[in-house]
Amino acid sequence: MAFLQSFLTTYAQSKLGVVGLSVFLVFIVLAVVTPYIAPFDPDALLVGKPLSPPSSTYIMGTDSFGRDVLSRILYGTRASLLVGVLAATTSAIIGIIVGAIAGYFGGRIDDLLMRVAEFFIVLPQFFLALIMAAIYGPNLLNIILIISILGWPTTARLLRAQFLYLRELDFVAASKVVGEPKIRIIFAEIFPNALSPIIANSALLVGTAVLLESGLSFMGLSDPNVFSWGKMLGEAQNYIRQAWWLATFPGSCIFILVLAANLIGDGLDQALNPRLRAV
């Protein structure tokens, strides 16, 4: 309880971190209440005149089919948050397992796992995601899995570095002496002490996942049954000069959500990193 209170107090000192968290929570609330506040069915055609500019009736205007842009933006929030959070969580889990094994055991296991991680790091993530989405199909589950597979190496390398340092400390040696199982030493003794940078990095992974999903949607490789900000940007390509609002609003939402995730990561890093807390 004392740690939680100290964490919240320290996090609150990061003004940008608080702003990022507040914005992120607003997006979550909007995703939850979307069915109750969306003014129109997002798929309904000709709710207004096609390509109508923003007005009191259509706050964000209408698209080329007369669909309400605001309603589509609200429903798109769900897809972006779902992909961002689930992909970041899955990639963090994969990275934690790989990084913990590599950092604790070292040797050939470490070399093998880190070479695999480097393979994913050196390849252009977006183009690899395009290929994988084209091969396995553009449904939401596949998109989440693809982004997770591409995102785990950063977490793995970060945790490995923590393990390489912590495994040499006295409390780990004492655990080995008393005969604790390796799995317990890894996840009950070392891992809690290496968790801080992983939490901060996971927030950054959310922003990366949102960008990747938006890029795939923009290229037409998203789930056709799911509303997406990236898909709206793709549809707006042919109308940028005559209907600025079609690209401006979904693009702004992507920017704001990714920025919020990055600000949360910075705030978490400041709150959990003892060297930054001391500054």
N, C-alpha and C positions, 0 to 999 in steps of 0.2 A: 504493500500500500504506500509506503514511504517512497519507494522507487517511482511508482506511478505519479505521485504528487510532484516529485522532483522533475520527472520527465515532462509533465504538463506545464509546469512553471517555466522550465527551460525552453520548451517549444514555443510557449506564448511570447517569449522574448524575441523570437524571429518574426518580425512583422510580415515579411513576404511569405513565410511559411503559413502564417495564420490566414493571410489573404488567399493563398492557394488552396488551403483546406476548406475555407468558406465557399469558394467558387465550386470546388469539387462536390461539396455537399449539396449545393444548389442544383447541380446537374443530376445528382442522385434523386433528389426530391422530384425534379421535373420528370425523370424517367418513371418514377413510381406513380405520379398523378396524371401522367399524359392522357390516359383514356377519359379523364374527367375534365380536363382543361383544353384539350385540342378543339378548336372551333369547328372543324370539319373532318370528315373521313379523309385520311391522307390519300386514299386511292380514288376518291370520287372525282369524276371528270366534270369539267365545266361548272364548277361551283361559282366561278366568276369568269369574266372575259379573259381569254388566253393572254398571257404576258401583261397583265394589269400591274402597274407599279404599286408599291406600298401605299396603303390608305387606311382609313379608320375601320373599314370592313375587312380588308385583307392586309393585316399589319406588315407582313413581309412579301406581299404581292402574290401573284399566281404564276405558274409555269406555262409552258407552251400548250399543255393540255387543259389549262384552266384549273389545275389542282392548287390547293392552298399551300403555300410554301411553309408557313408557320407550323401547320399540322404535320407536315413531313419532317420538318426540323425536330419537332418534339418527339416523334416516333423514332427518328434517327438517333436520338440520344441514347435510347435503350441499347441499340446494337453496338455503338461505340463503347459505352461503359461495360457491356457484357464481354465483348471481345478484349478490351483493355485489361479488365480485372482478371478474367479467367486465364487469358494467355500469360499475363505476368505471373500469376500464381503458379500455373503449371510449369513455366520455364524456371521459376525460382526453385520449385521442388526438384526438378531434374538437376539444376545446377548445384543445389545443396548436396544431393546424393553423390554426384560425380566429384565435386570439390572436396567433400569430406573424405571420401575414399582415397582420392589422389593425395591430399595433404597429409593424411594420417599414415598411410602405408608407404608412400614415396616409392623410390626405385623404379622398376620397370612398369608397374601399374600406373604410377604418376606420369611417366614419360608417354605411355600409350594414350591415357585419357587426355593429357594436355595437347598431344598432337592432333587428336580428334577435335578438341575445342578450337585449336588454331585453324584447322581446316574450315570450320564454319565461320570463323572470324574473318579470314582473308577473302572469302567469297562475298561478292556484293549481295547483301541480304535481300534487297528488293527484287532483283532479277531472279535470285534463287526462289523466292516466294512466288514469283510469277510462274516459273516453270512447274513448281510443285502444285500450285493451285490449278494449273491447266491440266496436269496429269491426273490428280486425284479428285478433281471436281470442286466447283465453287459453292459448297454449302458451308453454313456457319461453323459446324463442328470441325470441318477440315481446315478452315481458315484459322481457328483457334489453335489447332494442333500444329499447323505449319509455323505460325508465329512463335509458338512455344519452343519448337525444335530449333528455330533460328536464334532465340533469345537466351538460352541457358548458358552459353560459354562465358559471358561476363560474370555471372553469379558464381560459376564454378571456379574461375580463376581468382576471383576475389576471396572466396571462402578457402580455397587451397592455400593462399598466402597467409591467411589467419591461422590455419591449422599448422602450417610449417613452423610458425612461431610458437603457438600455444603448446604443441605437443612436447616441446623441450622444457616446459616449466615444471616446477616441483610437484604441483598438485596432480599432474598427469602421471609422473613417476610414482607418486604415492598410490594412485589408483591401480597401477600395474603391480606394485608390490603386494597389495592386499588381494590380488587375484580377480579383480573385476573383469567381466567379459569385455572384449574389444568394442562390441556394439554399444555397450553402456558407456564406455569411456568416450567414444566418438560423439554420441548424441546426448548424453546426460552430463558429461563433464566438460568437454571441449566446446561443443556446439553452442551452448548458451552464452559462452564468453566470446564467441565469434559472430554473434547474431546481429549486432548493431549495424555494421555496414551493409549487411544483406537486406535489412528492413529498408534502409534508405535507398539502396539500389533497386529494390522491387518497385518503389514508387516511380522511379525513372523508367522502368520497364513498361509501366502502364502507358506512359506517353509514347514510347517507341511502338508499342502494340497498336495504339490508336492510329498512328501515322501509317504503319504498314497496312492495316485494314483499310484505311481511307484510300491509300494508293492502289490497292488491289481492286477496290470498288470502283475507283475512277477508271481503271483499265477494263472494267466490265467482268471482273473475276470474283465478284461477290455473290452471296446467296440471292437469287432473284426474288425470293419471298420475304426478304428482310429489308427494311428501310435503312438507308445508310447515307451519311453526309458525303462520303466519297462518291457514291453513285449520283447524288444530286449535282456534284461538281462536274462529273462526266457528262450528265445530261445538259449542263449549262454551257458547254463548250461552244455550241453553235449560236448562242444568243448573248454572248458577253457584251457586244457593242450596243445591242438594243434593249437588253434586260440585265442591267448590272447586278440587281438584287439576287438573281438566281445563283451566282457564284459567291457573292459577298457574304451572305448570311451563313451558308454551310461552311465556307472557308474560315470565317471568323470563329465559328463554334469549334472547329478542329484546333485552330490556333489557341483559343482560350483554354480548352480542356487539356491540351498537351502542356501548355505553360503552367497551368494549375498543378498538374502532376509533377512537373520539374520543381516547382516552388515547394511542394510538399516534401520532395526528396531532399532539397537543401535544408528545410526546417528539421527534418528527421536526422539528418547528418549532424547538424549543429546540436540537437538535443541529446543524441546518443553517443557522439564522439567526445570523449573526455578532454582531448586536447583542444577542441573547438569550444567546449564549455568553459575552459579556463581562460580563454581569450577575453 
